Amino acid sequence: MMRQNGYRGTAVPRRASLPPAYPNQRHSAVPQADTDVYDDEWPPRVPNSAIRYTTSNPSPVIVSGNRKYVLHHGLPPQPTASMPSQEQAPRQRRRVHWSLIFGIGMVAMLSLWVVGNMLLAWWNITQDDWHYGLDVS
């Protein structure tokens, strides 16, 4: 096949701009520039719910190991954002766990079973009394 196409066994020279090919690599891959640059900050800022005290005088600090305790005097500042009223945000309905409903059903069925057995026993005794008469000794 090589001779039919006019190929005489001469090697095609490699381009100088290509990286050297590895022996186990079939095709030499050109490394692509890293275009996937994230615009966001990494790692993201950790959310916090701590109340920040802004005071003019420094508060005393107790350092114990890797923990830092800042002592404050007085109450924290009042929040400036208004709390949503009951009309604005309706309270979500609280859901009941399935095992509570299942347990109440089991207790109800057990009580019905006991009451039903008591009624059947009373009815059988009443029928016997009507049929055979009362045992008055």
LINKA-V58064 format. One record per backbone hydrogen bond with DSSP energy under -1.0 kcal/mol. NH is the residue of the N-H (numbers start at 0). CO is the residue of the C=O. Records with the same first field share a line. If there is no record, write none. Layout:
# LINKA-V58064
NH->CO ; CO
This chain:
# LINKA-V58064
4->0
6->1
24->21
34->32
36->34
61->68
63->66
66->63
68->61
70->59
88->84
100->96
101->97
102->98
103->99
104->100
105->101
106->102
107->103
108->104
109->105
110->106
111->107
112->108
113->109
114->110
115->111
116->112
117->113
118->114
119->115
120->116
121->117
122->118
123->119
124->120
125->121
126->122
127->123
128->124
129->125
130->126
131->127
132->128
135->133
